Every structure is written in structure tokens, then in C-alpha cells.
Amino acid sequence: MITREECAALDAADPLAAFRKEFTLPDGVIYLDGNSLGALPVRTPERVAQVVEQEWGRELIRSWNDAGWFEQPYRLGRRIAPLIGADPAEVVVCDTTSVNLFKVLSAALELRPGRRTVLGDAEAFPTDLYIAEGVTGQVEGGRSVLVHPEELDRHLDGDVAAVVLSHVDYRTGELLDMPGITARVQAAGALMIWDVCHSVGALPVELGAAKADFAVGCTYKYLNSGPGAPAFLYVAERHLAAGPRQPLSGWFGHARPFAFEPGYDPKPGIGRFLTSSPSLLGQAALGASLDVWERADLAAVRTKSLALTDLFVSLVEGLDGVEVVTPREHARRGSQVALRHADGYPVVQALIARGVIGDFRAPDLMRFGFTPLYLSYTEVWDAARQLAEVLASGEWREERFSRRGEVT
Ligand SMILES: *Cc1c(COP(=O)(O)O)cnc(C)c1O
């Protein structure tokens, strides 16, 4: 088995090692939860403080024009585009993933008149399913049907308007075949909506090459833009040209918001998917984190991500009571490792008490996220060692580790 010294040698040769100093992480913590809430970039507090103190505090309302506040959702969208393989005009930053899914799914249904079924993954992050239920509930005869991705083809009949899938499964870390599935869905006459929450910033995402119709994603996971930071949405250029409609027709999606006209006239292009004033403090944090991402080579991120997850799997497989749930094949793996353990919750709590932060998803999955910009091979080695010790010592049986918080 690989030694800690060998891991230190991998760190010394790591082309991404210099990124570690761009993030603030507390001493004594090995952070394996960047797939849930990314770490804080060093420059973010200063950037947010500048928006608060200078742009808001001193410049006040003038900042809408002078500091480019009005343009910010587009500017950030253009900067996210290369991370998801999109054209700059196809992406905008706004609202949350759930709200954005509501908008693009509604638009998709309108683009497929006569079809009323939306297919979703039964195991998906539930908010996506709740939104699909909400959208189809407003369409006469609409229905949202839950399937498993491997049996998708059987369900692709003439009533399916759209399919919503996560590129990477939030629980198991399984990566789906984006181009293959998109092509099959489109061949059946339906539109493909990808949720890239767990793949953006974890691996190169190629929405354009896959000919995806729509996508949504969040920025507070691998993109490190902070709790509650705004999400983004993608609409393929060919659909934008058709002038799709979305139901949250707020003033920021209007062609002339400051004309204050009583009737709604949507903006041309991606702007029609905006609804409200941007949350500029969250957007400032996103801007600071994109400053880091713009210097990162996504291919190097993917290479290191696979090496880190391979390393972790090799160190933990065979531990007592642990089953590796994440696919072994690289082509089917995102940037996290899920381990099944009957007492996963207290085991994760005991690990956190030792400074190794992962998380737990009911009923029995321990999740560990691997973020190549700020995680080293030695940290992964140490984390695996700590997990082995927690299991061998049985310390997770202490009663305090079984008490559950609101958020797991
Ligand atoms: C994190 C995540 C979300 C988050 O939704 P919000 O509306 O931004 O809270 C949605 N979908 C998936 C697949 C996620 O992983």
C-alpha cells in the first residue's frame, strides 16, 4: 500500500499545489466537503468588503452604472461559460438552482407543445424532483415521472417533453454520459436539461459539445463562492434564437426595465431568464472565486481529482463494514467518494471531531468530496488513516456522535 512519503512526493510534483495558498482553511482540518460548501478563497473577504464599503457605502445608487452592477449577471455568466463548455452568450448568473430549474423546465415544456411528461432520476437531489413536480403540476395533464437513468430509454415515449438529470449523482458520485444521454433524449423528440451542481468545477463540463438544451448549476460547491451564492443557468443558442418564454417574468428580464412599462416584453437573448435584482454580495464572492478558477487548468483538475479519489478508494476499501459505492471506472466517476456503512452518521461525526470533515446522506452513505485546488495527497492519506482509526477504535459509538443536527 502507498506510504505517506510517497504521497508527499506526489504533492511535491503536483502542478496544482500552488493553488492551496489561495484558500483559507483552519489549521488541523482536512476538508472533504467542498462538494457541499466550497472553501473560502483568500481574496473573497476583501472583494466583498470593497463592494460593501466602497460601491455600496460610498458610491450608493451610482454603483448600478459606475461599478457595473447592472451588467454583473452577464459578466459572471460569460466567465462561467468556459467552465461548462458554453458560449458566453448562453450563460447568466441569477437566483438559485431550484428557481433556475423552474424557469428552464417551464421554457422546455413550452418548446414541446403537446408533450406533457418530464422524466427525472428517482435518486436525484430531491429539489430537482420537487421543482419538476411543481412545473408539471401547472400544466394540464402534466406529469413528472421518476426513473432510473439506466432505464431511461424505455420511458422516452412521444409524451416526454424534457428529461432532467444530474451530471454527477450527489450521493454516489456517479458521472453520467452527457453526450450519449443527450443524443438519445433528443432522438426521442425531448429536450435535455442537465443539473451540473456536482460537476462544475469538479471536471470539464462540455454542454456545447454534448448539444445540451438547458442546464442549471450552483456556485457554492466546487466553485467556492460561499453559502447562498447565486446559481447560473445555460440555454443553448439555438433555443435563445427562438425566444423561449419563462414564467418568472420579473422586471430584470424585461427589455427595458427602467422604462417601467406596464406590459412584459422579454429581453432578447439569455437576459430574458433574469427575474429580479442580482444579489450583488453573493455575486462579488463569485467574482473573487472565478479569479482563481480562471488560472486553473481544468484538465489538470480532472487528472488530480481522479488521482485523489483513486488514492482514497485504494486506502479505504476493505475497512471493516465499509462498501465503496462510487464507480471505479474513471469515465463514470465525479470528484467524490461515497462509502456505505450501517453506522455512517456517527462514524462521520467521529471523523469530524478529529478534524476530517466529510458528510452523511441518509440512509447510510458517508460522502467525501475531493477538491483538487486545495487538497493534497498527504491530506487524503491522513484522512483515510483517521477513518481506519475511528472504525478500529469504535469511538464512533460514543453517544454524542449520534445526535443529529438539522443539516447532515
Ligand atoms: C446543491 C444542489 C442543488 C441546490 O439547489 P439550490 O436551489 O441552489 O439550493 C440543486 N440540485 C442539485 C443536484 C444540487 O446538488
The ligand as a Tripos MOL2 file, in Angstrom:
@<TRIPOS>MOLECULE
LIG
   15    15     1     0     0
SMALL
NO_CHARGES

@<TRIPOS>ATOM
      1 C1        -26.7500   21.5850   -4.3800 C.3       1 LIG1
      2 C2        -27.7740   21.1920   -5.3730 C.ar      1 LIG1
      3 C3        -28.8990   21.9930   -5.6000 C.ar      1 LIG1
      4 C4        -29.0860   23.2360   -4.7950 C.3       1 LIG1
      5 O1        -30.2680   23.9100   -5.0600 O.3       1 LIG1
      6 P1        -30.4940   25.3900   -4.5120 P.3       1 LIG1
      7 O2        -31.8090   25.7370   -5.0590 O.co2     1 LIG1
      8 O3        -29.3820   26.2470   -5.0730 O.co2     1 LIG1
      9 O4        -30.4600   25.3520   -3.0200 O.co2     1 LIG1
     10 C5        -29.7920   21.5900   -6.5840 C.ar      1 LIG1
     11 N1        -29.5840   20.4530   -7.3000 N.ar      1 LIG1
     12 C6        -28.5210   19.6590   -7.0860 C.ar      1 LIG1
     13 C7        -28.3220   18.4210   -7.8970 C.3       1 LIG1
     14 C8        -27.5850   20.0050   -6.1110 C.ar      1 LIG1
     15 O5        -26.5360   19.2250   -5.8980 O.3       1 LIG1
@<TRIPOS>BOND
     1     1     2 1
     2     2     3 ar
     3     2    14 ar
     4     3     4 1
     5     3    10 ar
     6     4     5 1
     7     5     6 1
     8     6     7 2
     9     6     8 1
    10     6     9 1
    11    10    11 ar
    12    11    12 ar
    13    12    13 1
    14    12    14 ar
    15    14    15 1
@<TRIPOS>SUBSTRUCTURE
     1 LIG1         1 GROUP 0 **** ****
